[in-house]
């Protein structure tokens, strides 16, 4: 297993995103996602990333992708730029990878197919927040915490772990992304949350999504692996 530095600065990104496209996984900044990479095109993509900037974009396939999966099916316009945190090559030549979400991306224009994998010109989308230290931000954070606790299944020690997570003084934007990744919402809700850069609007949208969801278990381990970077 090879560990990589997790720190990220936008000037490390060339603007050309290597695309790992999946039909039903919406990745968010600040959390980690494990993947098993076995398709030749994605193995080539990972190997180039490891030798270069260690950056890969997790994108979501648009509806209708099933008929064109082996080609270049349409992508949704917002993706998550990720840094390779760890990678391990198996004896079969496949890879086990842990990715850390670092920034939102707007996918602008796909480049001609000169490589096995897809490359898309992209722009980093920065969070917008009037003031994350304001009373309004603190109130939204408490509302989100309360809504998330109500939505959580009765996992032993989960409330204590959530309080400990908040004790790390993460920002409202980070908390919203961690909750949006963790909780069971349909893909359309998650894409709306990924595309929303205004932290206050994103949090209110997430509160609306949580309020409207049926009671269900949370499929991802809680708390998810996350990073303050």
C-alpha positions, -999 to +999 in steps of 0.1 A: +000+000+000+014+034-010+003+065+009+003+099-008+003+135+006-033+147+011-028+184+010-042+202-021-039+237-036-059+247-067-027+257-085-018+220-086-047+213-109-040+218-146-076+223-156-077+190-175-096+164-154-091+126-158-126+113-156-137+082-136-174+081-144-199+060-124-237+058-127-248+061-091-220+074-068-219+111-061-186+120-044-182+151-022-152+171-010-138+163+024-147+126+024-129+095+013-141+068-010-126+034-016-126+020-052-115-012-069-101-002-103-100-031-129-110-018-163-079-012-185-089+024-193-092+033-156-060+014-147-042+035-173-059+067-159-047+058-123-012+050-134-009+084-152-023+102-122+001+085-098+030+096-120+017+131-123-005+151-099-024+122-082-057+139-092-088+121-106-123+135-110-152+113-100-181+122-123-216+109-127-231+094-159-262+112-172-294+092-177-293+069-207-257+059-202-265+021-203-264+019-241-230+037-244-211+027-213-181+013-232-179+046-252-183+082-241-218+085-226-229+120-215-217+132-181-235+154-156-219+188-155-207+188-119-180+164-106-157+161-076-120+164-080-102+138-059-066+131-047-053+096-046-047+090-009-035+054-011-032+029-038-023-008-039-016-029-070-030-065-068-013-095-083-039-095-110-028-059-121-059-042-107-058-015-080-074-008-047-076+029-042-086+054-016-097+088-029-101+120-010-125+146-024-108+180-026-130+203-047-161+207-068-156+208-105-176+222-134-170+201-165-167+224-195-155+206-226-144+170-233-111+167-251-106+146-282-100+109-274-062+106-275-060+084-244-077+052-232-096+073-206-117+105-209-102+140-202-124+170-197-115+207-194-128+217-160-131+246-136-127+244-098-159+257-080-151+273-047-174+275-018-193+307-013-202+317+022-212+351+036-196+344+070-191+309+084-185+323+118-217+343+120-247+334+142-266+324+111-240+298+103-240+285+138-278+282+138-277+263+104-250+240+118-272+232+148-302+226+126-283+203+104-269+184+133-303+179+148-318+169+115-290+144+108-294+129+143-331+124+137-325+108+104-298+084+117-306+048+126-299+038+162-262+031+157-244+025+190-223+055+199-232+073+167-244+104+184-213+106+205-192+102+173-211+129+156-205+153+185-168+144+185-167+151+147-182+186+153-157+191+181-130+192+155-144+226+145-151+218+109-168+244+089-205+244+079-196+237+043-175+207+053-203+194+076-229+198+049-207+178+024-200+150+050-238+147+057-247+148+021-223+120+012-233+099+042-271+101+042-293+080+020-307+104-007-315+098-043-290+108-069-309+139-081-308+154-046-271+146-043-263+162-076-282+193-066-262+194-034-229+189-052-237+217-077-246+242-050-216+263-041-233+287-017-228+271+017-259+285+033-282+275+003-266+241+002-273+236+039-309+247+036-313+224+006-299+195+025-322+202+054-351+201+029-339+169+015-335+153+049-370+164+060-386+149+029-368+115+030-385+084+043-370+068+074-342+045+063-309+032+073-277+051+063-258+029+040-223+043+045-203+038+076-206+066+101-186+087+106-172+085+071-135+090+066-129+126+061-102+153+059-100+189+069-079+196+037 
